[in-house]
Amino acid sequence: MRRYIYYTISGIVSALIGWSISQFLVIDLPQVAGIDSLPFYPELVLFPIVAPSLAVAMVVSEIFLSNPTRLKANRRVLPRYCWEAIRTGFAAGLVAFIFFWLLRQLNVPAFIVRVIAWSLIGLFTGLGESLSWRLRSIEAGTRRANQRIQRAAWYGLGAGFVAAIIFEILHKPLGAYVDPIGFLILGLSLGISLSLATSPTYQMALRAGEGFESVYGGNYRDNPRPRINNPELRFVGRDDYQNIEEGLSIQLPTATKKPLTIGSSANADIYIPNIYVIAARLHIRDRAIAIESLLEGAVAIQAWRIPEGTRRQTLRHNQILTFYHTADEERYYRFVFYDRFLDPEA
């Protein structure tokens, strides 16, 4: 829900800001300069301003929602991706205007011209947001990344089309207020559509941290490595990979009938050597995960060692799970749990 709200508000605000700037340049500034009429279509200014405004808003929303705990890092990388969004949006606005101008020269009905132009703005806004994401994501070269780009582009196209149709329906009833309300609808439609199109395809994960950085030497059989044994589990951005290493995120299913086991048993779903045979179980129901510790002090959430017999503890975003060695409690393995807004590079 938070994702939808942020995208929707960003879309509405950015569309109105872009429209306001264009109105200042097209109407207010010529009046101050004593110019009665412009020698070109106002859309030459309107489209190249509104489109970058929308693209920047979508990119900013995506960055901060994907990395909710890294505000300073977000602000540091933001300028680079905003400039990319501005360039993409400006190009989208020019392309939309070129189609607008050509169709007007061919005497195509005005409502068809607007539908095509707004659809193109939506298409390029979705494309700009998804390409910006691809530059940052560790999944950039995967099939899922290509699917996300295609989905965002199509959703953006659909959002622009729907907004244009609504604009045409309200064109007469709203009179002088139709333009700002029309762009408000465009921002609203794009915000909702792209929040759906860019929703994470994975929601929950365990990111390997301290303890998994060890380099195992010698014979593999003598030094078994942490690994995943369950085909329902996979690493984010790493297909056909089994060993658990520091920095890798294990994508968890959103629902499963059987609990996932973590321990040093060869059959454990998440195998970790040197800890208890079955240290814990993960119970997954309705996009929520609860952990069950099977032995006294075998597992800790944050700094709290879970007592034996304690009821299942529902995990929250960004909590640290610690699994202790059986022979030496000074040694341990740690995971960071992610649910919504998973950032594999956090």
C-alpha beads as a LAMMPS data file, in Angstrom:
LAMMPS data file: protein, C-alpha beads

346 atoms
345 bonds

1 atom types
1 bond types

-500.0 500.0 xlo xhi
-500.0 500.0 ylo yhi
-500.0 500.0 zlo zhi

Masses

1 110.0

Atoms # bond

1 1 1 0.000 0.000 0.000
2 1 1 2.830 2.397 0.850
3 1 1 4.324 1.863 -2.584
4 1 1 1.059 2.753 -4.320
5 1 1 0.602 5.872 -2.202
6 1 1 4.136 7.179 -2.869
7 1 1 3.976 6.557 -6.602
8 1 1 0.502 8.078 -6.893
9 1 1 1.356 11.229 -4.932
10 1 1 4.621 11.632 -6.862
11 1 1 2.817 11.265 -10.171
12 1 1 0.132 13.818 -9.303
13 1 1 2.536 16.398 -7.871
14 1 1 5.089 16.071 -10.684
15 1 1 2.432 16.330 -13.405
16 1 1 1.022 19.512 -11.874
17 1 1 4.497 20.992 -11.393
18 1 1 5.370 20.277 -15.028
19 1 1 2.074 21.739 -16.210
20 1 1 2.551 24.868 -14.037
21 1 1 6.062 25.493 -15.377
22 1 1 4.896 25.082 -18.953
23 1 1 1.981 27.480 -18.371
24 1 1 4.394 30.070 -17.016
25 1 1 6.587 29.737 -20.101
26 1 1 3.723 29.624 -22.588
27 1 1 1.284 32.179 -21.110
28 1 1 2.788 34.351 -18.362
29 1 1 6.233 34.948 -19.814
30 1 1 4.970 36.016 -23.298
31 1 1 2.513 38.420 -21.650
32 1 1 5.332 40.033 -19.691
33 1 1 7.324 40.296 -22.926
34 1 1 4.347 41.803 -24.747
35 1 1 3.890 38.855 -27.128
36 1 1 0.257 38.277 -28.069
37 1 1 0.579 34.822 -29.579
38 1 1 3.271 32.179 -29.908
39 1 1 4.588 31.239 -33.354
40 1 1 4.406 27.523 -32.449
41 1 1 2.091 25.036 -30.788
42 1 1 2.150 25.327 -26.947
43 1 1 2.658 21.556 -26.831
44 1 1 6.243 22.150 -27.997
45 1 1 6.881 23.471 -24.482
46 1 1 4.281 21.472 -22.594
47 1 1 5.285 17.927 -23.554
48 1 1 9.097 18.260 -23.068
49 1 1 8.477 19.688 -19.577
50 1 1 5.703 17.437 -18.269
51 1 1 7.376 14.223 -19.471
52 1 1 10.717 14.803 -17.616
53 1 1 8.802 15.862 -14.494
54 1 1 6.917 12.571 -14.489
55 1 1 10.017 10.508 -15.266
56 1 1 12.039 12.098 -12.444
57 1 1 9.191 11.564 -9.953
58 1 1 8.929 7.876 -10.812
59 1 1 12.700 7.362 -10.547
60 1 1 12.904 9.161 -7.185
61 1 1 10.001 7.092 -5.837
62 1 1 11.584 3.858 -6.991
63 1 1 14.986 4.660 -5.481
64 1 1 13.684 5.635 -2.056
65 1 1 11.174 2.785 -1.881
66 1 1 13.776 0.189 -2.910
67 1 1 16.271 1.484 -0.326
68 1 1 14.164 2.727 2.619
69 1 1 17.019 2.464 5.138
70 1 1 19.734 4.141 3.039
71 1 1 18.653 7.752 2.824
72 1 1 22.152 9.239 2.592
73 1 1 23.170 6.776 -0.101
74 1 1 19.971 7.544 -1.984
75 1 1 20.680 11.265 -1.960
76 1 1 24.217 10.617 -3.156
77 1 1 23.194 8.569 -6.220
78 1 1 20.018 10.505 -6.968
79 1 1 21.495 13.262 -9.219
80 1 1 22.960 10.786 -11.703
81 1 1 19.709 8.915 -12.230
82 1 1 17.617 12.074 -12.198
83 1 1 19.665 13.482 -15.067
84 1 1 19.119 10.235 -16.958
85 1 1 15.383 10.535 -16.299
86 1 1 15.390 14.174 -17.451
87 1 1 17.117 13.266 -20.712
88 1 1 14.771 10.345 -21.334
89 1 1 11.712 12.414 -20.440
90 1 1 12.787 15.334 -22.609
91 1 1 13.296 12.997 -25.551
92 1 1 9.874 11.476 -24.857
93 1 1 8.297 14.929 -24.873
94 1 1 9.911 15.811 -28.184
95 1 1 8.819 12.519 -29.757
96 1 1 5.273 13.092 -28.510
97 1 1 5.286 16.615 -29.939
98 1 1 6.594 15.446 -33.312
99 1 1 3.731 12.951 -33.573
100 1 1 1.345 15.647 -32.362
101 1 1 2.556 18.086 -35.047
102 1 1 2.480 15.519 -37.857
103 1 1 -1.032 14.402 -37.005
104 1 1 -2.255 17.981 -36.784
105 1 1 -0.841 18.660 -40.256
106 1 1 -2.822 15.679 -41.525
107 1 1 -5.987 17.118 -39.959
108 1 1 -6.440 14.132 -37.661
109 1 1 -9.156 14.829 -35.048
110 1 1 -7.768 16.582 -31.967
111 1 1 -8.860 13.911 -29.517
112 1 1 -6.978 11.199 -31.422
113 1 1 -3.888 13.379 -31.481
114 1 1 -4.038 13.871 -27.709
115 1 1 -4.613 10.176 -27.046
116 1 1 -1.542 9.239 -29.095
117 1 1 0.642 11.981 -27.571
118 1 1 -0.312 11.168 -23.964
119 1 1 0.129 7.451 -24.607
120 1 1 3.658 8.112 -25.887
121 1 1 4.449 10.202 -22.808
122 1 1 3.285 7.318 -20.607
123 1 1 5.282 4.800 -22.628
124 1 1 8.549 6.735 -22.352
125 1 1 7.970 7.545 -18.669
126 1 1 7.686 3.844 -17.900
127 1 1 10.689 3.106 -20.086
128 1 1 12.798 5.808 -18.430
129 1 1 11.955 4.596 -14.925
130 1 1 12.737 0.970 -15.736
131 1 1 15.999 1.744 -17.566
132 1 1 17.133 3.804 -14.581
133 1 1 16.362 0.838 -12.346
134 1 1 18.310 -1.467 -14.645
135 1 1 21.443 0.665 -14.309
136 1 1 21.368 0.146 -10.529
137 1 1 20.129 -3.418 -10.188
138 1 1 22.249 -6.546 -9.840
139 1 1 19.565 -8.256 -11.931
140 1 1 20.343 -6.052 -14.930
141 1 1 21.253 -8.911 -17.259
142 1 1 18.545 -11.362 -16.235
143 1 1 15.328 -12.351 -17.970
144 1 1 13.367 -10.850 -15.064
145 1 1 14.955 -7.451 -15.703
146 1 1 13.882 -7.502 -19.353
147 1 1 10.376 -8.490 -18.317
148 1 1 10.253 -5.618 -15.835
149 1 1 11.292 -3.103 -18.506
150 1 1 8.675 -4.384 -20.931
151 1 1 5.999 -4.389 -18.238
152 1 1 6.767 -0.811 -17.144
153 1 1 6.693 0.424 -20.744
154 1 1 3.361 -1.245 -21.506
155 1 1 1.819 -0.112 -18.215
156 1 1 3.002 3.429 -18.909
157 1 1 1.490 3.309 -22.393
158 1 1 -1.794 2.072 -20.955
159 1 1 -1.780 4.743 -18.253
160 1 1 -1.296 7.516 -20.798
161 1 1 -4.074 6.092 -22.977
162 1 1 -6.537 5.803 -20.072
163 1 1 -5.725 9.328 -18.846
164 1 1 -6.266 10.752 -22.334
165 1 1 -9.648 9.039 -22.665
166 1 1 -10.764 10.373 -19.265
167 1 1 -9.494 13.824 -20.283
168 1 1 -11.632 13.744 -23.414
169 1 1 -14.707 12.684 -21.447
170 1 1 -14.239 15.569 -18.994
171 1 1 -13.188 18.088 -21.630
172 1 1 -16.475 19.930 -21.896
173 1 1 -17.863 19.619 -18.323
174 1 1 -14.701 21.036 -16.712
175 1 1 -14.255 23.956 -19.074
176 1 1 -11.287 26.160 -18.121
177 1 1 -10.117 23.717 -15.438
178 1 1 -9.747 20.777 -17.792
179 1 1 -5.986 21.160 -18.428
180 1 1 -4.717 21.031 -14.816
181 1 1 -7.213 18.306 -13.922
182 1 1 -6.278 16.419 -17.062
183 1 1 -2.586 16.364 -16.144
184 1 1 -3.507 15.501 -12.565
185 1 1 -5.300 12.456 -13.978
186 1 1 -2.250 11.642 -16.120
187 1 1 0.033 11.737 -13.056
188 1 1 -2.450 9.696 -11.021
189 1 1 -2.788 7.083 -13.742
190 1 1 0.981 6.782 -14.256
191 1 1 1.629 6.585 -10.521
192 1 1 -0.830 3.738 -10.029
193 1 1 0.242 1.871 -13.170
194 1 1 3.988 2.063 -12.538
195 1 1 3.600 1.157 -8.868
196 1 1 1.966 -2.055 -10.092
197 1 1 4.424 -2.608 -12.928
198 1 1 7.516 -2.102 -10.771
199 1 1 6.388 -3.956 -7.641
200 1 1 9.217 -6.252 -6.534
201 1 1 8.939 -9.740 -7.959
202 1 1 10.464 -10.998 -4.740
203 1 1 9.190 -9.842 -1.363
204 1 1 11.123 -11.734 1.291
205 1 1 14.766 -12.735 1.591
206 1 1 17.608 -13.587 3.947
207 1 1 20.832 -11.722 3.146
208 1 1 23.982 -13.525 4.264
209 1 1 26.202 -11.406 6.485
210 1 1 28.858 -11.947 9.137
211 1 1 30.151 -15.502 9.368
212 1 1 29.584 -16.319 5.719
213 1 1 32.658 -14.398 4.640
214 1 1 34.930 -17.300 5.692
215 1 1 37.005 -18.842 2.916
216 1 1 36.799 -22.615 3.094
217 1 1 40.012 -24.314 2.137
218 1 1 41.081 -27.897 1.719
219 1 1 38.832 -30.739 0.720
220 1 1 35.202 -29.788 0.105
221 1 1 33.978 -32.895 1.952
222 1 1 36.048 -31.996 5.016
223 1 1 34.910 -28.373 4.896
224 1 1 31.288 -28.385 3.762
225 1 1 30.001 -24.993 2.716
226 1 1 26.709 -23.376 3.640
227 1 1 24.228 -24.021 0.852
228 1 1 20.560 -24.151 -0.074
229 1 1 19.049 -27.592 -0.682
230 1 1 15.459 -26.656 -1.445
231 1 1 14.531 -25.959 -5.098
232 1 1 11.965 -23.405 -3.843
233 1 1 14.893 -21.234 -2.768
234 1 1 17.202 -19.275 -5.025
235 1 1 19.651 -16.394 -4.814
236 1 1 18.553 -12.957 -5.954
237 1 1 20.328 -12.201 -9.211
238 1 1 22.233 -15.517 -9.232
239 1 1 20.592 -18.401 -11.075
240 1 1 21.845 -21.982 -10.719
241 1 1 23.989 -21.112 -7.704
242 1 1 23.953 -23.137 -4.491
243 1 1 26.619 -22.043 -2.008
244 1 1 25.799 -19.296 0.485
245 1 1 28.339 -16.465 0.579
246 1 1 28.413 -13.116 2.291
247 1 1 26.388 -10.558 0.398
248 1 1 24.088 -13.013 -1.368
249 1 1 20.343 -12.790 -0.682
250 1 1 18.281 -15.978 -0.499
251 1 1 14.872 -15.321 -2.013
252 1 1 12.136 -16.939 0.078
253 1 1 8.769 -18.131 -1.213
254 1 1 5.746 -16.036 -0.253
255 1 1 3.888 -19.165 0.856
256 1 1 4.789 -22.809 1.392
257 1 1 2.993 -25.733 3.000
258 1 1 5.990 -27.101 4.889
259 1 1 8.236 -24.976 7.146
260 1 1 11.772 -24.317 5.926
261 1 1 14.474 -25.796 8.137
262 1 1 17.822 -24.213 8.976
263 1 1 20.570 -26.353 10.472
264 1 1 23.593 -28.567 9.940
265 1 1 21.534 -31.564 8.896
266 1 1 22.438 -32.604 5.365
267 1 1 18.736 -32.458 4.510
268 1 1 18.072 -28.982 5.935
269 1 1 16.535 -26.564 3.446
270 1 1 19.241 -24.044 4.384
271 1 1 22.332 -25.997 5.360
272 1 1 24.849 -24.273 7.637
273 1 1 27.725 -26.329 9.098
274 1 1 28.699 -26.231 12.784
275 1 1 25.310 -25.062 14.087
276 1 1 22.636 -27.311 15.597
277 1 1 21.266 -30.114 13.429
278 1 1 17.939 -28.307 13.119
279 1 1 18.345 -24.921 14.781
280 1 1 15.173 -23.270 13.536
281 1 1 12.166 -23.490 11.279
282 1 1 10.732 -20.714 9.143
283 1 1 6.937 -20.753 8.856
284 1 1 5.650 -18.812 5.833
285 1 1 2.004 -17.856 5.579
286 1 1 0.327 -15.013 3.679
287 1 1 3.558 -13.117 2.926
288 1 1 4.641 -13.224 6.570
289 1 1 7.474 -15.244 8.105
290 1 1 7.719 -16.503 11.681
291 1 1 10.812 -18.194 13.078
292 1 1 10.679 -21.094 15.538
293 1 1 13.809 -21.855 17.579
294 1 1 14.103 -25.540 18.460
295 1 1 16.877 -25.308 21.053
296 1 1 17.703 -22.971 23.911
297 1 1 19.886 -20.113 22.711
298 1 1 20.502 -21.576 19.257
299 1 1 19.144 -18.509 17.491
300 1 1 18.940 -14.800 18.269
301 1 1 16.762 -12.055 16.832
302 1 1 18.714 -8.821 17.066
303 1 1 20.408 -9.227 20.511
304 1 1 17.689 -11.464 22.011
305 1 1 18.511 -15.178 22.337
306 1 1 15.258 -17.071 21.769
307 1 1 14.484 -19.412 24.723
308 1 1 13.449 -22.999 24.006
309 1 1 9.703 -23.440 23.840
310 1 1 9.053 -19.806 22.946
311 1 1 6.223 -19.364 20.490
312 1 1 7.022 -18.457 16.928
313 1 1 8.379 -14.951 16.420
314 1 1 7.159 -13.000 13.388
315 1 1 10.098 -11.390 11.624
316 1 1 10.171 -7.724 10.658
317 1 1 12.039 -5.929 7.919
318 1 1 15.763 -5.403 8.545
319 1 1 15.989 -7.665 11.605
320 1 1 19.233 -9.563 12.182
321 1 1 19.144 -13.336 12.758
322 1 1 22.141 -14.972 14.440
323 1 1 22.823 -18.733 14.401
324 1 1 25.475 -19.830 16.917
325 1 1 28.085 -22.572 16.552
326 1 1 27.491 -25.582 18.764
327 1 1 31.103 -25.820 19.978
328 1 1 31.978 -22.116 20.237
329 1 1 29.358 -19.476 20.988
330 1 1 31.822 -16.753 20.069
331 1 1 31.354 -17.814 16.473
332 1 1 28.147 -17.446 14.521
333 1 1 26.426 -16.845 11.188
334 1 1 24.167 -13.874 10.569
335 1 1 21.368 -13.079 8.166
336 1 1 19.473 -9.849 7.601
337 1 1 15.791 -10.437 6.968
338 1 1 13.991 -8.401 4.283
339 1 1 10.288 -8.448 3.537
340 1 1 8.880 -5.557 1.502
341 1 1 11.074 -3.285 -0.591
342 1 1 13.888 -5.841 -0.770
343 1 1 17.162 -4.193 -1.746
344 1 1 19.665 -6.945 -2.656
345 1 1 22.522 -4.438 -2.553
346 1 1 21.694 -2.904 0.857

Bonds

1 1 1 2
2 1 2 3
3 1 3 4
4 1 4 5
5 1 5 6
6 1 6 7
7 1 7 8
8 1 8 9
9 1 9 10
10 1 10 11
11 1 11 12
12 1 12 13
13 1 13 14
14 1 14 15
15 1 15 16
16 1 16 17
17 1 17 18
18 1 18 19
19 1 19 20
20 1 20 21
21 1 21 22
22 1 22 23
23 1 23 24
24 1 24 25
25 1 25 26
26 1 26 27
27 1 27 28
28 1 28 29
29 1 29 30
30 1 30 31
31 1 31 32
32 1 32 33
33 1 33 34
34 1 34 35
35 1 35 36
36 1 36 37
37 1 37 38
38 1 38 39
39 1 39 40
40 1 40 41
41 1 41 42
42 1 42 43
43 1 43 44
44 1 44 45
45 1 45 46
46 1 46 47
47 1 47 48
48 1 48 49
49 1 49 50
50 1 50 51
51 1 51 52
52 1 52 53
53 1 53 54
54 1 54 55
55 1 55 56
56 1 56 57
57 1 57 58
58 1 58 59
59 1 59 60
60 1 60 61
61 1 61 62
62 1 62 63
63 1 63 64
64 1 64 65
65 1 65 66
66 1 66 67
67 1 67 68
68 1 68 69
69 1 69 70
70 1 70 71
71 1 71 72
72 1 72 73
73 1 73 74
74 1 74 75
75 1 75 76
76 1 76 77
77 1 77 78
78 1 78 79
79 1 79 80
80 1 80 81
81 1 81 82
82 1 82 83
83 1 83 84
84 1 84 85
85 1 85 86
86 1 86 87
87 1 87 88
88 1 88 89
89 1 89 90
90 1 90 91
91 1 91 92
92 1 92 93
93 1 93 94
94 1 94 95
95 1 95 96
96 1 96 97
97 1 97 98
98 1 98 99
99 1 99 100
100 1 100 101
101 1 101 102
102 1 102 103
103 1 103 104
104 1 104 105
105 1 105 106
106 1 106 107
107 1 107 108
108 1 108 109
109 1 109 110
110 1 110 111
111 1 111 112
112 1 112 113
113 1 113 114
114 1 114 115
115 1 115 116
116 1 116 117
117 1 117 118
118 1 118 119
119 1 119 120
120 1 120 121
121 1 121 122
122 1 122 123
123 1 123 124
124 1 124 125
125 1 125 126
126 1 126 127
127 1 127 128
128 1 128 129
129 1 129 130
130 1 130 131
131 1 131 132
132 1 132 133
133 1 133 134
134 1 134 135
135 1 135 136
136 1 136 137
137 1 137 138
138 1 138 139
139 1 139 140
140 1 140 141
141 1 141 142
142 1 142 143
143 1 143 144
144 1 144 145
145 1 145 146
146 1 146 147
147 1 147 148
148 1 148 149
149 1 149 150
150 1 150 151
151 1 151 152
152 1 152 153
153 1 153 154
154 1 154 155
155 1 155 156
156 1 156 157
157 1 157 158
158 1 158 159
159 1 159 160
160 1 160 161
161 1 161 162
162 1 162 163
163 1 163 164
164 1 164 165
165 1 165 166
166 1 166 167
167 1 167 168
168 1 168 169
169 1 169 170
170 1 170 171
171 1 171 172
172 1 172 173
173 1 173 174
174 1 174 175
175 1 175 176
176 1 176 177
177 1 177 178
178 1 178 179
179 1 179 180
180 1 180 181
181 1 181 182
182 1 182 183
183 1 183 184
184 1 184 185
185 1 185 186
186 1 186 187
187 1 187 188
188 1 188 189
189 1 189 190
190 1 190 191
191 1 191 192
192 1 192 193
193 1 193 194
194 1 194 195
195 1 195 196
196 1 196 197
197 1 197 198
198 1 198 199
199 1 199 200
200 1 200 201
201 1 201 202
202 1 202 203
203 1 203 204
204 1 204 205
205 1 205 206
206 1 206 207
207 1 207 208
208 1 208 209
209 1 209 210
210 1 210 211
211 1 211 212
212 1 212 213
213 1 213 214
214 1 214 215
215 1 215 216
216 1 216 217
217 1 217 218
218 1 218 219
219 1 219 220
220 1 220 221
221 1 221 222
222 1 222 223
223 1 223 224
224 1 224 225
225 1 225 226
226 1 226 227
227 1 227 228
228 1 228 229
229 1 229 230
230 1 230 231
231 1 231 232
232 1 232 233
233 1 233 234
234 1 234 235
235 1 235 236
236 1 236 237
237 1 237 238
238 1 238 239
239 1 239 240
240 1 240 241
241 1 241 242
242 1 242 243
243 1 243 244
244 1 244 245
245 1 245 246
246 1 246 247
247 1 247 248
248 1 248 249
249 1 249 250
250 1 250 251
251 1 251 252
252 1 252 253
253 1 253 254
254 1 254 255
255 1 255 256
256 1 256 257
257 1 257 258
258 1 258 259
259 1 259 260
260 1 260 261
261 1 261 262
262 1 262 263
263 1 263 264
264 1 264 265
265 1 265 266
266 1 266 267
267 1 267 268
268 1 268 269
269 1 269 270
270 1 270 271
271 1 271 272
272 1 272 273
273 1 273 274
274 1 274 275
275 1 275 276
276 1 276 277
277 1 277 278
278 1 278 279
279 1 279 280
280 1 280 281
281 1 281 282
282 1 282 283
283 1 283 284
284 1 284 285
285 1 285 286
286 1 286 287
287 1 287 288
288 1 288 289
289 1 289 290
290 1 290 291
291 1 291 292
292 1 292 293
293 1 293 294
294 1 294 295
295 1 295 296
296 1 296 297
297 1 297 298
298 1 298 299
299 1 299 300
300 1 300 301
301 1 301 302
302 1 302 303
303 1 303 304
304 1 304 305
305 1 305 306
306 1 306 307
307 1 307 308
308 1 308 309
309 1 309 310
310 1 310 311
311 1 311 312
312 1 312 313
313 1 313 314
314 1 314 315
315 1 315 316
316 1 316 317
317 1 317 318
318 1 318 319
319 1 319 320
320 1 320 321
321 1 321 322
322 1 322 323
323 1 323 324
324 1 324 325
325 1 325 326
326 1 326 327
327 1 327 328
328 1 328 329
329 1 329 330
330 1 330 331
331 1 331 332
332 1 332 333
333 1 333 334
334 1 334 335
335 1 335 336
336 1 336 337
337 1 337 338
338 1 338 339
339 1 339 340
340 1 340 341
341 1 341 342
342 1 342 343
343 1 343 344
344 1 344 345
345 1 345 346
